[in-house]
Amino acid sequence: MSTTTQAPKKKLTTSAMIASIAEEGQATRKAPFGDALVELGRERQDIIGLSADLAKYTDLHIFAQAYPDRFYQMGMAEQLLMGTAAGLAREGFMPFATTYAVFAARRAYDFIAMDIAEERLNVKIACALPGLTTGYGPSHQATDDIAIFRGMPNMTIIDPCDAIDIDQATRAIADFDGPVYMRLLRGNVPVVLDDYDYRFELGKAALLRDGKDILVVSSGFMTMRALQVAEQLAEDHIDVAVLHSPTIKPLDDATILDEVARGDRLVVVAENHSVVGGLGEAVASLLMHSSLNPTFKQIGLPDAFLDAGALPTLHDRYGISVAAMAERLKSWLR
């Protein structure tokens, strides 16, 4: 069982691949997905792990070490990975298939659609490097994965915030019968939500912090960033509420609409994904169809193939760092 530790002092780096987005001094937990799956494996003999040559880089290697007879290394063949997962699900197993998010969304789309989603098979697709969590450039940056899977019928989509969220979401999707796509933060994952009265519930959003000036609806590590920004802006007497929406599909319509209708606040959606097709457009569509018309803004990645480079530099460049997010929120209130 992994323990929570303090992150080592961050070194200045120009590396394109950074394993953790934890900031200096931030508490982290190592491999929450892998640990949760090992614990589930003790309870459930039907859980199978598969990976397309990336077990070490999705933290599935922990499961493979614990249950070598229930792990399959499929090689660099994402289509084969998904087809095999579908076959195992048809035989009554619960496959957890892991790879990088960009490979699942782009390379294996048709196999997921036809073999898994159409048949509503009980396959869990858990993918590392979501959005801008690698600096390797467009070949590895899954900036459009949510948009791709949102258009797929029967697919549930999860974007957890931190190690606690990943741990709880992994257990929740194991109890859910049907196909799931879940984004993963791997390695030393920040621990944030222990300071809040939070528990992951499939299909539910959670108000982590209230505020009268701005309502931020967020998912993934952008919830962590939103909470940090809220603390900073409080010093400038700007009151920011943070509504964490880890389930992108199905969206928690009722909670989002209730929060938007409660007060005359600027509504901002923050996500580690393209502004096209993700949480922002899902919320905007919900508001439009519900005849709510707040002042609405998006913080997300541009509709473009992004640069390669060091993550801190890229997060600043594309507006999803704490500093960039704080400045944009303040500018929208001026």
Secondary structure, DSSP 8 states (H G I E B T S, - for coil): ---EEE---------S--S----TT-EEEE-HHHHHHHHHHHH-TTEEEEESS-TTTTTTHHHHHH-GGGEEE--S-HHHHHHHHHHHHHTT-EEEEEEEHHIIIIISHHHIIIIIITTT---EEEEESBSSS--S-TTT-BSSHHHHHHTSTT-EEE---SHHHHHHHHHHHHTS-S-EEEEE--SEEE--GGGSS----TT--EEEE--SSEEEEE-THHHHHHHHHHHHHHTTT--EEEEE--EEES--HHHHHHHHHSSS-EEEEEEEEESSSSHHHHHHHHHHHTT----EEEEEE-SS----S-HHHHHHHTT-SHHHHHHHHHHHH-
